[in-house]
């Protein structure tokens, strides 16, 4: 595995703690302490700046720029327009001066540094003792939060308390639109005329206007200043010894797209009100979704941090929102969402917050026109969903990914199926679901081909991106088969009237669904001996790479190996066959799972951070519990312990989701298919107790596992499920079974 | 085939003739009338310019610029520096004015237009009657030539004869360095200080200086003018009625690379002298290498034109010269040479001008350091020859070609083998040849891999570029096997002392050649039933495309189909299995040739212009004579009749070579292996007689084929060969056999 923890933050089950600030970890800390509320995200940077490495990143969901792209060859189907999330105005810019000395932790003396993020409220605090030259010691505390219930609001509170003597000074609280998007090296904002309290900025290419309203509260004389793309309030400070002076800032952000106006709003709650609202919000969240791990404080902290960041990143507030690979925590990956949304994030929402799960599916429905257009660009029919996107158009400029990877479209079909089966939401399925399924089926049928062996997909790149352009990739064919089959079933399950409406809307010929069924029936799945599947045509005849013999300093391979060298052996980036088994566990026998796990696991180098989850879950199911625990190793702390050494760029949001999946599916032994929950919990030896919650219909199912027994109990309804293969019905009275 | 002639030029067995000039064919005519002499090339443009489409292209062999290239992803092994042939100064710029009227065929009245290129001398002539407004009718004749024996010399002669009355006027003869290279949109030249007679220009990045010396002769007052990057002679003209005034220009071009000076030269032969020298040069060429086709004037003209252009493009003058895909006839393909040099051009030289063949091989030897460096960039050992190059470095910026195509390196090994076997040049083989073979073998061994099925190459693109990234491509594996085998044999055939020298120079381990032999022995060649070979792993399981059903307006597919759509069926661009059989005909049985021809021919769309040659030759051998004649159809007239509709960009030099190969191998039934010539001639029904020449050792072998018999006779020595399977010895007395 070759992954080693960089342990920097303190252990605490309900917060993230940084003591004794080290500038060498500055960027990682900024990422870890990011606050977001789906609407916006703000990295945990120092308000007053400094000379440390810093990415003063603020991001607004769905606020982006488009960019023409000139591929190196003008072939048809190549992406000729891409887009990226912009860096929004810095709303926390603070300049503090006491007795002529400006606060700057790179240059001033200070002690008692403490930076914390409280998971029960989303309160971010940074405090220290500023040892000034002329004003003596001053206690300084910066607090900030993003309102969960009023997503446009960012609040900041600064508390100053001189311990030695009274002090004179000033504070300048600014919103600064002169921010540089690092990847383009440019500021994309144009200032529009606003009112006295507002800074209004517009994007270059997408005509998105953002209004920032600045409200500040502080004792002393206030002066409002305007600058180019900025607005500031300056206060003269007169601090008394041993007395706290509190400065508050509230920023309200509103977004208006082409043709939209800004809402009229007047409420300006104070910091304490917003904090209390956030506490209530998070209390409900933890009540419904907490995962408790007794006996393993590292994973306890890790999984709570993951849950906190996932709910912060997305809960289905706005139809144009999705979950970017880095959420709103950095500009890497340009804010793009990938197919991990459906395969890794969606199960969490489906079993915790089904409305958010539905919202993720509606995002794909709203961007169906873009997927139809993309298919046309590729000479195909139906809907081809993008591998990377913000606005639904394909943003990935590498043709080998954007033209050869079919997994975004099959992932949407998968998501529709698990959502519909689990929730029983027939209205969605009959309307948006069926329409998407038909268009995906059309895409699949036109992208694939019939050969003497049946139907398959040729010239594709599966999730295992170490085999770039192959035929009959197992994952692609299998997921294609499931999607075609489900589209066929769905069409046939509709009431006649619904079907007619759909047929008319899509100009669906009567014989089309039958062509999907035939392709699904005859889908080529390359079977070897004893239940082993061949990953793609010719895979078993590839040269073998002994992955243990690759020197550790050659990772990541993309940076150290010649590009094409990666593609010509049996080494896997992530295991396509096992991925299919992970997503459709009910479709494979235990013997098949075992044969394929044993064959592919030693060939996989996990250069995708999601790969260990799949292995952990399968290993657990196959009773290979110590292997499962090894693969689980860093699932919850990938970013906290900077295993991939790139946390500085932002958090790995799909790994954050995978942490929950790994625990609940890996140890909880959770599977769900056909609308039913299956549980087979077990525990690593070191864990005393694992407790997690699942939303099952109206009920909240509480699962408690210790080394002796499993206890199930429901709040607000009842759940029918299968525990260790036995059907059980759980209501408000606990059901107990011996642990296996 | 879908190729249709655009017949524009007049039929004539010894020249190219354009009557009744049509500006719509202007660019094609410029390409067709290109003169070159390996040192330089000048397109057939109008000296005086005009408003017609024109590419005033002048090119100097090996004069180029390098250019940094930023690939869209910075993966290792991607080309990060490319290069291109520049447009040299225009040496023919002529401004002619009579009685105040400037010559411009787009605006003036004229009649009797005739543009000709004489193949027996390389004399280019353009003549017409200029119907001036004030000077009456004036006969105008422009002539030009490039000296074959003194390659730095370009000569021009202008003859003016007023038929109506005397006329006053002026002529300005310039060398103009203010030329734009169309692809970059820039002029790359910087002027250096020269003498009165010289214009000296230097390239931007490669520090190549070019001295142009202008010498003019004309009755009347001369004024020399200098301009920025230009030099001109202006003459006042006083033309007498019915009397010819002759204006001559001689330009001498010299090239000095970094650290070199220009030679001191003083000779200035007149036009007539140079013309006589050229006539003698070409008389010798035609004596030794003419191909005569009686009964088919179109192919007679076509093949002579091809021979003329091939000898003009290359005859081994300078070690840094090679044969660009467009020769020196246009800027398309950036002047780059490809592996066609070894596979299509080399056989012509080998059997007509063995010294030129050796020079082509020495080019690869001189660029061996660049090939070693390229292999290192790809994490490989030995020498990886570039897919496209001028200076030996890889210039192709598309990674899928520059990283996946192994055919340049195996083509060099093939060339060394056929050269060495055919000429018996053991000195070359023991020195340069063996060194290249060892380095190529090292490359092959490191690029390939062992699997359970044997040794093979994975993730490659063969000549059939419609299957981009495949395993065990038949051509690649077969040519790799031959190269490894020949490298092993060559090392073992060396005298002990030679071998020791080589081992020391290359740090060749004792066991290395054995590893090559093992790989060659166990090379995977995918065999189907009845002698059929599978083009690559999984090819037989690909969906079938009915190529006859593709609408004609979808060609070329690269422009009309989504890029990846091309790669996922059994449709071929050119046939890899048949290509291997074409290059090593002795390695396959007739049954194998027949089975593979029958299988692959209907799957091939010939989007490579070389593909029909291979089919014509194999069809001929297999007795499918009418098919052979169909494929032969446009071999000799690809550019003359603009079959590919892109002759305007320049001539297809490797197709020009393929024309000779097709006739001599296809109809002459020529094969050569192991140093022996095999002939099995036949004729299409319409041909009365075919006569061609081959250089066999010191002898010139004349082969005459008519519908009844074959006659062989030698000049200057004797030839041992095999005719229709029978050994014959040919000397100065004709040997005759009945035609089969």
Interface residues (C-beta under 8 A of the other chain):
Chain A: X71 X72 X73 X75 X76 X77 X78 X377 X378 X379 X380 X397 X398 X399 X403 X404 X449 X450 X451 X452 X453 X458 X459 X468 X469 X471 X472 X537 X538 X540 X541 X542 X543 X544 X558 X559 X560 X561 X562 X563 X564 X565 X567 X568 X569
Chain B: X71 X72 X73 X75 X76 X77 X78 X377 X378 X379 X380 X397 X398 X399 X403 X404 X449 X450 X451 X452 X453 X458 X459 X468 X469 X471 X472 X537 X538 X540 X541 X542 X543 X544 X558 X559 X560 X561 X562 X563 X564 X565 X567 X568 X569
